[in-house]
Amino acid sequence: VIYGHTGMLSFGHALPFAFGVYGTNLVMIHWELSYPVAAVVAVAATVVAATVLGSVALRASGTALAMVTLAFAEAFHLLVLIDPPRIFGREEGLALASSQLPDWLRGVVNTRNVYWMALATAVVVFLVARRVTRSRAGRVFAAIRENEARVELLGLRPFPYKLASFVLASGLAALCGAVQLVVVRGANLSSTSATFSISIVVMVVLGGSGRLWSAALGGFVYGILTLRLSSVATSDAIESLPNVLGGPLSQPLFVLGTLFVVLVMFAPAGIGSLFRARRRG
């Protein structure tokens, strides 16, 4: 929504996601609210925070916007890492307040329910983003991406639309963060890192930033590669190679980065463009 449809490059999207993760857990711990209510409170708080931060960050554009959003995310990352009052658990993170979960999400026997909740959330986020991007506001988002000056010439103010795109994407990220809390059974520092922010952009670029389903495909492929490359890196086939080859290939990030460079070279519009080209052919 932010990058693919509105053309705004954000390197700080881990921030609203982390708000969803930590906010939901902190509300359950300190206010003793049930998980669904805590998730709603965290998402609502994230929307308010995104409105304030977006009002500042969106005064910039292009590379400056990317740096400003990254700075906000890094500031929260350092806050969690240093954490003088030990609210966020520092590097150890915060264990999930499982006592506030509904019965159908507790314990190993209900792992399948957690999966279905995560899948349902992904579908809801996709449908909401699809509905918004196909609305009148979504057409303005696309127009801003193509030529913001022309939008102004047509008598529209781009800033409110850019802020709406920013806030919507932040709210959806916070919702996903609230679900991630239950999936990984806690809040940890990795959800606030710059690496995670950049990986989100990589997912979108990998799949193709122009279409929602392409971005979803990129996230799926990135997730599978991240999980599987670790096992491939420690396989006998890699270990039997000479050090000059086995050394780099034993590093999952090196392999992932190489695959990403190759894709950008031969399919700069992302994986989704390969399917579109094949269909046209």
MIFIDREN-367556 format. One line per 5 residues: number of its first residue (from 0); their letters; for each residue x, y, z of C-alpha. Coordinates in nm, 3 decimals, padded with zeros to 5 digits, always signed. Each point is the difference from the previous one (the first is absolute). Example, Ala and Ser with C-alpha at 12.3 -4.5 7.8 and 13.67 -1.06 7.14 Angstrom:
BEGIN
0) AS) +01.230/-00.450/+00.780  +00.137/+00.344/-00.066
//
This chain:
BEGIN
0) VIYGH) +00.000/+00.000/+00.000  +00.273/+00.248/+00.095  +00.265/-00.091/-00.255  -00.172/-00.188/-00.279  -00.315/+00.212/-00.033
5) TGMLS) +00.093/+00.340/+00.142  +00.367/-00.001/-00.095  +00.133/+00.091/+00.345  +00.310/-00.193/+00.106  -00.006/-00.071/+00.372
10) FGHAL) +00.286/-00.173/+00.182  -00.178/+00.019/+00.334  -00.296/-00.232/-00.044  +00.129/-00.220/+00.282  -00.111/+00.277/+00.238
15) PFAFG) -00.381/-00.044/-00.029  +00.050/-00.378/-00.014  +00.198/+00.017/+00.327  -00.269/+00.224/+00.150  -00.247/-00.279/-00.070
20) VYGTN) +00.226/-00.266/+00.152  +00.112/+00.185/+00.311  -00.315/+00.208/+00.045  -00.232/-00.300/+00.004  +00.218/-00.188/+00.247
25) LVMIH) +00.049/+00.299/+00.231  -00.373/+00.070/+00.009  -00.066/-00.363/+00.094  +00.272/+00.007/+00.268  -00.069/+00.335/+00.167
30) WELSY) -00.370/+00.057/-00.069  -00.095/-00.369/+00.012  -00.225/+00.031/-00.302  -00.085/-00.299/-00.217  +00.203/-00.056/-00.316
35) PVAAV) -00.265/+00.119/-00.252  -00.060/+00.322/+00.195  +00.373/+00.057/+00.049  +00.059/-00.043/-00.374  -00.268/+00.259/-00.080
40) VAVAA) +00.153/+00.245/+00.251  +00.349/-00.052/-00.146  -00.120/+00.050/-00.359  -00.195/+00.313/+00.097  +00.304/+00.142/+00.182
45) TVVAA) +00.216/-00.077/-00.303  -00.241/+00.185/-00.228  +00.023/+00.306/+00.226  +00.380/-00.022/+00.015  +00.022/-00.048/-00.379
50) TVLGS) -00.212/+00.310/-00.051  +00.238/+00.206/+00.212  +00.322/-00.148/-00.140  -00.132/+00.004/-00.356  -00.088/+00.368/+00.030
55) VALRA) +00.370/+00.062/+00.065  +00.165/-00.261/-00.224  -00.211/+00.068/-00.309  +00.129/+00.355/-00.020  +00.295/-00.172/-00.166
60) SGTAL) -00.003/-00.219/-00.307  +00.218/-00.250/-00.185  +00.325/-00.091/+00.173  -00.061/+00.257/+00.274  -00.330/-00.169/+00.090
65) AMVTL) +00.170/-00.340/+00.011  +00.264/+00.135/+00.239  -00.251/+00.177/+00.224  -00.215/-00.311/+00.038  +00.311/-00.208/+00.065
70) AFAEA) +00.104/+00.249/+00.269  -00.335/-00.034/+00.177  +00.024/-00.380/-00.010  +00.359/+00.003/+00.124  -00.094/+00.234/+00.287
75) FHLLV) -00.260/-00.252/+00.119  +00.248/-00.285/-00.049  +00.251/+00.176/+00.227  -00.274/+00.075/+00.253  -00.087/-00.369/+00.019
80) LIDPP) +00.368/-00.098/+00.013  +00.100/+00.244/+00.275  -00.336/+00.000/+00.182  +00.093/+00.173/+00.330  -00.330/-00.090/+00.175
85) RIFGR) +00.017/-00.356/-00.146  -00.347/+00.023/-00.150  +00.087/-00.174/-00.327  +00.227/-00.273/+00.134  +00.308/+00.126/-00.187
90) EEGLA) +00.179/-00.271/-00.203  -00.187/-00.278/+00.178  -00.335/+00.132/-00.119  -00.336/-00.062/+00.164  -00.164/-00.337/+00.038
95) LASSQ) -00.358/-00.022/-00.123  -00.262/+00.073/+00.267  -00.166/-00.334/-00.075  -00.244/+00.033/+00.290  -00.185/+00.269/-00.198
100) LPDWL) -00.041/-00.213/-00.310  -00.333/-00.165/-00.081  -00.006/-00.375/+00.062  +00.009/-00.083/-00.371  +00.345/+00.162/-00.034
105) RGVVN) +00.166/-00.153/+00.306  +00.240/-00.288/+00.006  +00.165/-00.221/-00.259  -00.325/-00.180/-00.078  -00.140/+00.323/-00.146
110) TRNVY) +00.297/+00.077/-00.228  -00.223/-00.071/-00.298  -00.238/+00.276/+00.114  +00.292/+00.245/+00.011  +00.082/-00.091/-00.359
115) WMALA) -00.359/+00.056/-00.116  -00.011/+00.334/+00.184  +00.321/+00.112/-00.172  -00.130/-00.112/-00.340  -00.333/+00.175/+00.054
120) TAVVV) +00.182/+00.318/+00.099  +00.211/-00.013/-00.317  -00.315/-00.038/-00.210  -00.175/+00.287/+00.180  +00.302/+00.229/-00.042
125) FLVAR) +00.019/-00.086/-00.369  -00.371/+00.065/-00.055  +00.007/+00.330/+00.188  +00.304/+00.118/-00.197  -00.165/-00.116/-00.323
130) RVTRS) -00.322/+00.185/+00.079  +00.183/+00.320/+00.087  +00.233/-00.002/-00.301  -00.297/-00.051/-00.233  -00.200/+00.284/+00.156
135) RAGRV) +00.004/+00.367/-00.104  +00.265/+00.068/+00.262  +00.202/-00.289/-00.138  -00.005/+00.157/-00.345  +00.140/+00.318/+00.153
140) FAAIR) +00.269/-00.211/+00.171  +00.102/-00.134/-00.342  -00.009/+00.350/-00.152  +00.232/+00.127/+00.274  +00.238/-00.284/-00.078
145) ENEAR) +00.005/+00.086/-00.368  +00.012/+00.381/+00.021  -00.068/+00.185/+00.324  +00.030/+00.343/-00.166  -00.276/-00.087/-00.245
150) VELLG) -00.228/-00.098/+00.288  +00.048/+00.349/+00.143  -00.078/+00.153/-00.340  -00.330/-00.191/+00.002  -00.097/+00.181/+00.319
155) LRPFP) +00.067/-00.280/+00.250  +00.224/+00.025/+00.304  +00.235/-00.303/-00.003  +00.099/+00.023/+00.367  -00.329/-00.123/+00.155
160) YKLAS) -00.003/-00.297/-00.238  +00.362/-00.083/+00.073  -00.074/+00.020/+00.372  -00.306/-00.224/-00.043  +00.213/-00.257/-00.184
165) FVLAS) +00.265/+00.016/+00.272  -00.251/-00.038/+00.284  -00.189/-00.283/-00.170  +00.318/-00.198/-00.065  +00.115/+00.060/+00.358
170) GLAAL) -00.328/-00.122/+00.143  +00.011/-00.316/-00.210  +00.362/-00.058/+00.106  -00.099/+00.037/+00.367  -00.279/-00.255/-00.047
175) CGAVQ) +00.251/-00.244/-00.148  +00.233/+00.072/+00.291  -00.273/-00.088/+00.248  -00.040/-00.336/-00.175  +00.377/-00.051/-00.016
180) LVVVR) +00.007/+00.033/+00.379  -00.206/-00.317/+00.034  +00.178/-00.184/-00.282  +00.348/+00.039/+00.157  -00.137/+00.001/+00.357
185) GANLS) +00.153/+00.331/+00.102  +00.148/+00.336/-00.098  +00.368/+00.015/-00.093  +00.251/+00.258/-00.115  +00.025/-00.132/-00.356
190) STSAT) -00.343/+00.145/-00.086  +00.136/+00.352/+00.057  +00.324/-00.031/-00.198  +00.100/+00.183/-00.318  +00.070/-00.340/-00.156
195) FSISI) -00.365/-00.091/+00.038  -00.109/+00.333/-00.150  +00.222/-00.052/-00.302  -00.116/-00.360/-00.038  -00.358/+00.126/-00.036
200) VVMVV) +00.106/+00.221/-00.291  +00.194/-00.291/-00.149  -00.313/-00.217/+00.013  -00.198/+00.259/-00.194  +00.272/+00.055/-00.259
205) LGGSG) +00.060/-00.375/-00.030  -00.361/-00.069/-00.090  -00.066/+00.321/-00.188  -00.114/+00.328/+00.147  -00.272/+00.077/-00.252
210) RLWSA) -00.257/-00.261/+00.108  -00.118/-00.122/+00.338  +00.012/-00.367/-00.092  +00.358/+00.044/-00.124  +00.105/+00.152/+00.332
215) ALGGF) -00.171/-00.288/+00.184  +00.183/-00.247/-00.224  +00.329/+00.175/+00.078  -00.066/-00.032/+00.373  -00.078/-00.371/-00.040
220) VYGIL) +00.314/-00.068/-00.205  +00.219/+00.203/+00.237  -00.139/-00.190/+00.299  +00.056/-00.340/-00.160  +00.355/+00.090/-00.105
225) TLRLS) +00.084/+00.134/+00.346  -00.117/-00.325/+00.161  +00.144/-00.244/-00.254  +00.336/+00.158/-00.081  +00.123/-00.063/+00.355
230) SVATS) -00.046/-00.375/-00.042  +00.154/+00.008/-00.348  +00.302/+00.192/+00.130  +00.081/-00.281/+00.247  -00.062/-00.285/-00.245
235) DAIES) +00.268/-00.252/-00.095  +00.002/+00.127/-00.359  +00.107/+00.349/+00.109  +00.250/-00.125/+00.258  +00.169/-00.221/-00.261
240) LPNVL) +00.077/+00.299/-00.223  +00.337/+00.180/+00.009  +00.020/+00.281/+00.252  -00.001/+00.264/-00.271  -00.351/-00.115/-00.097
245) GGPLS) -00.126/-00.167/+00.316  +00.081/+00.301/+00.219  -00.228/+00.251/-00.176  -00.268/-00.260/-00.078  -00.019/-00.098/+00.366
250) QPLFV) -00.127/+00.351/+00.078  -00.377/+00.020/-00.062  +00.007/+00.380/-00.034  +00.266/-00.023/-00.270  -00.208/-00.247/-00.201
255) LGTLF) -00.316/+00.206/+00.051  +00.177/+00.318/-00.103  +00.142/-00.166/-00.312  -00.343/-00.128/-00.101  -00.143/+00.347/+00.055
260) VVLVM) +00.266/+00.163/-00.219  -00.060/-00.255/-00.277  -00.373/+00.061/+00.016  +00.042/+00.377/-00.016  +00.225/-00.039/-00.303
265) FAPAG) -00.227/-00.231/-00.199  -00.344/+00.090/+00.141  +00.023/+00.354/+00.145  -00.378/+00.016/+00.040  +00.006/-00.299/+00.236
270) IGSLF) -00.113/-00.362/-00.010  -00.354/+00.103/-00.084  +00.117/+00.146/-00.331  +00.117/-00.346/-00.110  -00.353/-00.134/+00.032
275) RARRR) -00.148/+00.300/-00.181  +00.251/-00.033/-00.284  -00.075/-00.369/-00.035  -00.375/+00.066/-00.008  +00.043/+00.264/-00.273
280) G) +00.223/-00.236/-00.193
//
